[in-house]
Amino acid sequence: MLTPDEWTIVLLSLKVGTVAMLVTLPIAFALAWILARAAFPGKLLLDAVIHLPLVVPPVVTGWLLLLAFAPRGLIGGWLMGWFGVSVLFRWTGAAIAAGVMALPLMVRAMRLSIEAVDRRLEGAARTLGAGPARVFWTITLPLSVPGVLAGAVLGFARSIGEFGATITFVSNVPGQTQTLPLAIYSALQQPNGDAMVWRLSAISVALSLAALLASELLARRAGRGLHVL
C-alpha cells in the first residue's frame, strides 16, 4: 500500500508527464513534418539540435533551461515581466524539463510515420483539385496517426522517467517537483528507505510498461483502421 505522500508523488508524476506530452505534441509533430517533407539549408543542423538532448548529459540540458528560465534569463525574464510568473521550483518547470527530454523521441517516431506515407496518394489528391491543407488533413495526418500515437505515448513514458534535467532545473521539492525518479533517489539516501524504493520502483515499472503496451496497441489499431479505409 502506498502512503499518502507516495500517492502525491505518483499523481504529480502523472500530471507532469501528461502536461509535458500534450504541450510537446504539436511542437514535435510540426518539427517531424518539417524534417520529413521540407528541404532547406541547415536542415541537418536542425535535426542535430532536436536530438541533442538524447546525447548530451541531462544535467547540461537542465542547466541550459535554468539559464533560459531564470528571472533574468531570456524566457524567464519575459515571463516575469509580462505575467509575473516563474517556473523555477514548480511543477510547471518539471513539465518543461520532461517535455524537452521527450521531444527527440516524439519527433523521431512521428517523422518515420510521416515519411512512410505514400507520396503518390498526396500527388493523386492534388491532381484531383485538393489544396495542400486538404491533402494534409485528409491524407497525410490520418495515415501518420500510428506514429503520432506512438510518439505521444513514448513521450509520456519518457516524461515520467525524467531525472537529470529536472533536478538540475527545478530541484527536488516535495509536492512541487518531486516526481517518481526524484523521490526514489531521495529514498535511497534515507535510512530504512528500501521499502519506499521498492514501492515507487514498482509503480514506475508498471507505468512504463503500460505506456509501451498502449503505444503498441494504439499503433496496431490505427493501422488496421487505415488498412480498412
Secondary structure in CASP SS format (residue, H / E / C, confidence):
PFRMAT SS
TARGET T0000
AUTHOR 0000-0000-0000
METHOD secondary structure of the structure
MODEL  1
M C 1.00
L C 1.00
T C 1.00
P H 1.00
D H 1.00
E H 1.00
W H 1.00
T H 1.00
I H 1.00
V H 1.00
L H 1.00
L H 1.00
S H 1.00
L H 1.00
K H 1.00
V H 1.00
G H 1.00
T H 1.00
V H 1.00
A H 1.00
M H 1.00
L H 1.00
V H 1.00
T H 1.00
L H 1.00
P H 1.00
I H 1.00
A H 1.00
F H 1.00
A H 1.00
L H 1.00
A H 1.00
W H 1.00
I H 1.00
L H 1.00
A H 1.00
R H 1.00
A C 1.00
A C 1.00
F C 1.00
P C 1.00
G C 1.00
K H 1.00
L H 1.00
L H 1.00
L H 1.00
D H 1.00
A H 1.00
V H 1.00
I H 1.00
H C 1.00
L H 1.00
P H 1.00
L H 1.00
V C 1.00
V C 1.00
P C 1.00
P H 1.00
V H 1.00
V H 1.00
T H 1.00
G H 1.00
W H 1.00
L H 1.00
L H 1.00
L H 1.00
L H 1.00
A H 1.00
F H 1.00
A C 1.00
P C 1.00
R C 1.00
G C 1.00
L H 1.00
I H 1.00
G H 1.00
G H 1.00
W H 1.00
L H 1.00
M H 1.00
G H 1.00
W H 1.00
F H 1.00
G C 1.00
V C 1.00
S C 1.00
V C 1.00
L C 1.00
F C 1.00
R C 1.00
W H 1.00
T H 1.00
G H 1.00
A H 1.00
A H 1.00
I H 1.00
A H 1.00
A H 1.00
G H 1.00
V H 1.00
M H 1.00
A H 1.00
L H 1.00
P H 1.00
L H 1.00
M H 1.00
V H 1.00
R H 1.00
A H 1.00
M H 1.00
R H 1.00
L H 1.00
S H 1.00
I H 1.00
E H 1.00
A C 1.00
V C 1.00
D C 1.00
R H 1.00
R H 1.00
L H 1.00
E H 1.00
G H 1.00
A H 1.00
A H 1.00
R H 1.00
T H 1.00
L C 1.00
G C 1.00
A C 1.00
G C 1.00
P H 1.00
A H 1.00
R H 1.00
V H 1.00
F H 1.00
W H 1.00
T H 1.00
I H 1.00
T H 1.00
L H 1.00
P H 1.00
L H 1.00
S C 1.00
V H 1.00
P H 1.00
G H 1.00
V H 1.00
L H 1.00
A H 1.00
G H 1.00
A H 1.00
V H 1.00
L H 1.00
G H 1.00
F H 1.00
A H 1.00
R H 1.00
S H 1.00
I H 1.00
G C 1.00
E C 1.00
F C 1.00
G H 1.00
A H 1.00
T H 1.00
I H 1.00
T H 1.00
F H 1.00
V H 1.00
S C 1.00
N C 1.00
V C 1.00
P C 1.00
G C 1.00
Q C 1.00
T C 1.00
Q C 1.00
T C 1.00
L H 1.00
P H 1.00
L H 1.00
A H 1.00
I H 1.00
Y H 1.00
S H 1.00
A H 1.00
L H 1.00
Q C 1.00
Q C 1.00
P C 1.00
N C 1.00
G C 1.00
D H 1.00
A H 1.00
M H 1.00
V H 1.00
W H 1.00
R H 1.00
L H 1.00
S H 1.00
A H 1.00
I H 1.00
S H 1.00
V H 1.00
A H 1.00
L H 1.00
S H 1.00
L H 1.00
A H 1.00
A H 1.00
L H 1.00
L H 1.00
A H 1.00
S H 1.00
E H 1.00
L H 1.00
L H 1.00
A H 1.00
R H 1.00
R H 1.00
A H 1.00
G H 1.00
R H 1.00
G H 1.00
L H 1.00
H H 1.00
V H 1.00
L C 1.00
END
